[in-house]
Amino acid sequence: MKSNRKVGIVGWGVYVPKWRIRSEELARGWGREWKRYAAGIMVEEKSVPGLDEDTFTIAYEASLNALRRARIDPSKLRAVYVGTESKPYAVKTTATILAEALGAGGPKRLTTGADYEFACKAGTEAVQSVIGLVGSGMIDYGLAVGADTAQGAPGDALEYTASAGGAAYILGPAENSIAVIEASLSYVTDTPDFWRRQHEHYPAHTRAFTGEPAYFKHIMSAARELMSLMGTGPNDYDYAIFHQPNGKFPLRVGTRLGFTPDKIKPGLITPYIGNTYSGSALVGLAAVLDQAKPGQRILLVSFGSGAGSDAFHIEVRDGIEAVQDLAPKTMDYVSRKEYIDYAIYARFRRMIKMLHDFSGY
């Protein structure tokens, strides 16, 4: 899919909470042998939201960083979309809170806002929607965010990877951007690999089925179709970013598509902070934009269980180096960390339900 008016990334930003728990500590809490499992998922530790952090606070901090790089007044934002599967309210949009806090749409609040759901590709769904609005000429600037404080059931395999973080992107006319999104497309099927029914606190999954045929089939189908549309191949890209449920899947799917590890690793953030779900692919893209040079090409492919993938062909423009240092970079947040043990982790994630409030004692 190509828009009538070319659209690009005007600014980007990320936010990752400083709290970390090591995978070894998670295994210790359940009396499990960690070393044998560690080699399989390639996740050393994961980020954990603090008691005062949620999807909104993550989205807000990431959006402020995106505004710093975009160098535009937030009143110019005419769309604010938040992709997440862990929003603070079951029925109330996070996007309206974010728009109000940022001052999007000016004093009259003339902006559209919505929350998006599609498991881990909710963030890239939001990006595609803003591309459509800007590309049609309906608006000039819009904000798309992918953020999560994803939950994994205590003792479940997801607990080792489900983390917290997010990325925000301000999109606008190509002539004002530092990277042009030349094309995007989506591939979806009804593949029930991951779900959470109403009133259930934690998601369920089908373990190995989430890889084959879910993750690999959808990413490879979307990537190949986009490269066919653009007339490109792996050698035409400087970077390739794939959804990161763990550390091994992106490398494996990239190899199957013909990409070398050196093109994948610059955006591979999951081994250090875990899977940020709706923010996963977008945080990886941010890590690449933090270091990208004019003229370079990027292939971005997300994945959301249920299931589907969004693929993007992005070309970096002049001017990117002038804005890279205007906000904290992805690796700045990766390096900023404090470790906690399983007891504090359980408290932060509110896994322990108190019968009485003893806070006043």
C-alpha positions in Angstrom: 0.0 0.0 0.0 1.3 3.4 -0.9 -0.3 6.7 0.1 -1.2 9.5 -2.4 1.0 11.9 -0.5 4.3 10.6 0.7 4.5 10.2 4.5 7.5 10.0 6.8 8.8 9.9 10.3 9.2 13.4 11.7 10.2 12.4 15.2 10.5 9.3 17.3 11.0 8.6 21.0 11.1 5.7 23.4 10.7 5.1 27.1 11.6 2.0 29.2 11.2 1.8 33.0 14.4 1.6 35.0 13.5 -1.4 37.0 14.9 -4.8 35.9 14.6 -8.4 37.0 17.1 -11.0 35.8 15.7 -14.1 34.2 17.8 -16.1 36.6 15.9 -14.5 39.5 12.6 -15.3 37.9 13.7 -19.0 37.6 15.0 -19.0 41.2 11.6 -17.8 42.5 10.1 -21.0 41.1 12.9 -23.3 41.9 13.8 -24.0 38.3 17.1 -24.6 36.5 17.7 -21.5 34.4 20.8 -22.2 32.3 19.1 -24.8 30.1 16.2 -22.5 29.3 18.2 -19.3 28.9 20.0 -20.5 25.8 16.6 -21.0 24.1 15.0 -17.6 24.6 18.1 -15.3 24.7 16.6 -12.9 27.2 19.0 -11.9 30.0 16.6 -9.7 32.0 13.4 -7.7 31.5 12.1 -4.3 32.4 9.4 -3.9 35.0 7.1 -0.9 35.5 7.2 0.8 38.9 4.2 1.2 41.1 3.5 4.6 39.6 4.0 3.6 35.9 1.4 2.2 33.5 0.8 2.3 29.7 -0.2 5.9 29.8 3.0 7.1 31.6 5.1 5.1 29.2 3.3 6.5 26.2 3.6 10.0 27.6 7.3 9.9 28.2 8.0 8.4 24.7 5.8 11.0 23.1 7.6 13.8 24.8 10.9 12.4 23.3 9.3 12.2 19.9 8.2 15.8 20.1 11.7 16.9 21.0 13.0 15.3 17.8 10.1 16.5 15.6 10.5 20.1 16.8 6.8 20.8 16.3 4.2 22.2 18.6 1.9 19.5 20.0 -1.1 21.6 18.9 -0.3 20.5 15.4 -1.1 16.8 16.2 -4.5 16.0 14.7 -4.4 12.3 15.5 -3.3 10.5 18.7 -3.5 6.7 18.5 -2.2 4.3 21.2 -1.6 0.6 20.4 -1.6 -1.5 23.6 -3.0 -4.7 25.2 -2.6 -3.5 28.8 -4.4 -0.1 28.9 -5.2 1.3 32.3 -9.0 1.3 31.7 -11.1 -1.5 30.2 -13.5 1.1 28.9 -11.8 4.5 28.5 -9.2 5.4 25.8 -5.6 6.0 26.8 -5.3 8.1 23.7 -7.6 10.8 25.1 -5.6 11.1 28.3 -2.4 11.3 26.2 -3.8 13.9 23.9 -4.9 16.1 26.8 -1.6 15.7 28.6 0.4 16.7 25.5 -1.9 19.5 24.4 -2.6 17.8 21.1 -5.0 19.7 18.8 -4.5 23.0 20.6 -6.9 24.7 23.0 -10.0 23.5 21.2 -8.6 19.9 21.3 -9.3 19.4 17.6 -7.8 15.9 17.3 -8.9 12.4 16.8 -7.9 9.8 19.3 -8.3 6.0 19.7 -6.8 2.9 21.3 -5.8 0.1 19.0 -5.7 -3.6 19.7 -4.0 -6.4 17.8 -1.8 -8.0 20.3 1.9 -7.1 19.7 1.2 -5.3 16.4 -1.2 -2.8 17.8 1.5 -0.1 17.7 2.2 -0.6 14.0 -1.6 -0.7 13.3 -1.7 2.8 14.8 1.2 3.8 12.6 -0.6 2.6 9.5 -3.7 4.6 10.4 -1.8 7.8 10.8 -0.1 7.2 7.5 -3.5 7.0 5.9 -4.7 10.3 7.4 -1.5 12.2 6.5 -1.2 10.5 3.1 -4.7 11.5 2.2 -4.2 15.1 3.2 -6.8 15.0 6.0 -4.1 16.0 8.5 -0.5 17.1 8.5 0.8 15.5 11.7 -0.3 12.6 13.8 1.1 10.6 16.7 1.2 6.8 16.9 2.4 5.0 20.0 3.0 1.3 20.9 3.3 0.8 24.6 2.6 -2.0 27.1 3.1 -3.2 30.7 2.5 -6.7 29.4 1.6 -9.4 32.0 2.8 -13.0 32.1 1.2 -15.4 34.6 3.4 -16.3 37.6 5.4 -19.3 36.7 4.4 -19.2 33.0 7.0 -19.1 30.2 5.8 -15.6 29.3 6.9 -14.3 32.7 10.5 -14.5 31.5 9.9 -12.1 28.6 6.8 -10.0 29.2 8.1 -6.6 30.0 7.3 -2.9 29.9 8.2 -0.1 27.5 7.1 1.8 24.4 7.9 3.9 21.4 6.2 6.9 19.9 6.3 8.2 16.3 5.2 11.5 14.9 4.3 11.2 11.2 4.0 14.0 8.7 4.6 15.0 5.1 7.7 13.4 3.6 9.3 16.8 2.9 9.4 17.5 6.6 10.6 14.0 7.7 13.9 12.4 8.5 12.8 9.0 7.1 10.2 8.3 4.4 7.8 5.3 4.7 7.7 4.4 1.0 5.2 1.6 1.4 3.5 -0.8 3.9 1.2 -3.8 3.8 -0.4 -6.3 6.1 -0.9 -10.0 6.2 -3.5 -11.6 8.5 -5.1 -15.0 9.2 -7.3 -16.5 11.9 -4.5 -18.2 13.9 -5.4 -18.7 17.6 -1.9 -18.8 19.1 -2.4 -16.3 21.9 -5.5 -14.9 23.6 -7.1 -13.6 26.8 -10.8 -13.9 27.5 -12.8 -11.4 29.3 -12.2 -11.2 33.1 -9.0 -13.3 32.8 -6.0 -11.4 34.3 -3.3 -13.2 32.3 -3.1 -14.3 28.6 -3.0 -17.9 27.4 -0.9 -19.3 24.6 -0.2 -22.4 22.7 3.5 -22.5 23.4 5.4 -23.8 20.3 2.4 -23.1 18.1 3.1 -19.4 18.6 6.3 -19.8 16.5 5.1 -22.2 13.9 2.9 -21.4 12.1 2.0 -18.1 13.8 5.1 -15.9 14.1 7.2 -17.2 11.2 4.5 -17.7 8.6 3.1 -14.2 9.1 6.3 -12.3 9.2 7.8 -14.1 6.2 4.6 -13.7 4.2 4.4 -9.9 4.9 8.1 -9.4 4.3 8.2 -11.3 1.0 5.1 -9.6 -0.3 6.5 -6.1 0.5 9.9 -6.8 -1.0 8.1 -8.1 -4.1 6.0 -4.9 -4.2 9.2 -2.7 -3.9 11.4 -4.9 -6.2 13.9 -5.3 -3.4 15.7 -8.1 -1.6 17.7 -8.6 1.6 20.8 -7.1 0.1 18.9 -3.8 -0.6 18.4 -3.1 3.1 20.9 -1.9 5.7 18.7 -2.9 8.7 15.9 -5.5 9.3 13.7 -5.3 12.3 11.3 -8.0 13.3 8.9 -8.4 16.2 10.9 -9.6 19.2 9.0 -12.0 21.5 12.4 -13.3 22.5 16.0 -13.0 21.3 16.1 -16.0 19.0 13.0 -15.6 16.8 14.1 -12.4 15.0 17.4 -13.9 14.2 15.8 -17.1 12.9 13.2 -15.5 10.8 15.7 -13.0 9.4 18.0 -15.8 8.4 15.2 -17.6 6.6 14.4 -14.5 4.7 18.1 -14.1 3.7 19.2 -11.3 6.1 22.6 -11.6 7.8 22.7 -11.2 11.6 24.7 -7.9 11.3 21.5 -6.3 9.8 19.2 -7.6 12.5 21.2 -7.1 15.7 21.3 -3.3 15.8 17.5 -3.3 16.4 17.5 -6.4 18.6 16.6 -5.0 22.1 14.7 -7.8 23.7 17.7 -9.7 25.2 18.2 -6.6 27.4 14.7 -5.5 28.3 12.4 -8.3 27.3 9.3 -8.2 25.0 7.5 -4.8 25.2 4.6 -6.3 23.2 2.9 -3.4 21.3 6.1 -1.5 21.5 8.5 -4.4 20.5 9.1 -3.7 16.8 8.7 0.1 17.2 11.4 0.1 20.0 13.6 -1.9 17.7 13.1 0.7 14.9 13.9 3.5 17.3 17.2 1.8 18.2 18.0 1.8 14.5 17.0 5.4 13.9 19.2 6.4 16.8 22.2 5.4 14.7 21.0 5.4 11.0 22.6 7.5 8.3 21.0 9.3 5.3 20.4 7.0 2.4 20.0 3.8 4.4 17.0 1.5 4.0 15.1 -0.3 6.7 12.7 -3.2 6.6 10.3 -3.3 9.6 7.9 -6.2 10.2 5.8 -6.5 13.2 3.7 -9.5 14.4 0.5 -9.7 16.5 -1.0 -12.9 17.7 -4.4 -13.8 16.4 -2.6 -13.3 13.9 -1.0 -10.8 11.5 2.0 -8.8 10.5 2.6 -5.3 9.2 5.6 -4.6 6.9 7.2 -1.3 6.2 9.8 -0.1 3.7 11.6 3.0 5.2 14.3 5.1 3.6 16.4 7.5 5.8 16.7 11.1 4.7 19.1 14.0 5.3 18.6 15.7 8.6 18.3 12.6 10.8 21.8 13.1 12.4 20.7 16.6 13.5 17.9 15.3 15.7 19.3 12.0 17.0 20.7 13.6 20.1 17.7 15.8 20.9 16.2 13.1 23.2 17.5 10.1 25.1 18.3 7.2 22.8 17.0 3.7 23.2 20.3 2.4 24.6 20.3 5.1 27.2 17.1 3.6 28.6 18.5 0.1 28.2 21.6 1.1 30.3 19.6 3.0 32.9 18.6 0.2 35.3 18.1 -0.9 38.8 17.7 -4.6 39.7 14.9 -6.0 41.9 14.2 -9.4 43.4 11.1 -11.5 42.9 9.4 -10.2 46.0 9.6 -6.6 44.8 8.7 -7.7 41.3 5.5 -9.4 42.7 4.7 -6.2 44.6 5.2 -3.9 41.6 3.1 -6.2 39.4 0.4 -6.3 42.1 0.5 -10.1 42.1 -0.2 -10.2 45.8 -3.7 -9.2 46.8 -4.0 -7.7 50.3 -7.1 -8.3 52.4 -6.4 -5.2 54.5 -4.5 -2.0 53.9 -1.6 -1.8 56.3 0.0 1.2 54.7 -0.9 3.5 57.6 0.9 1.3 60.2 
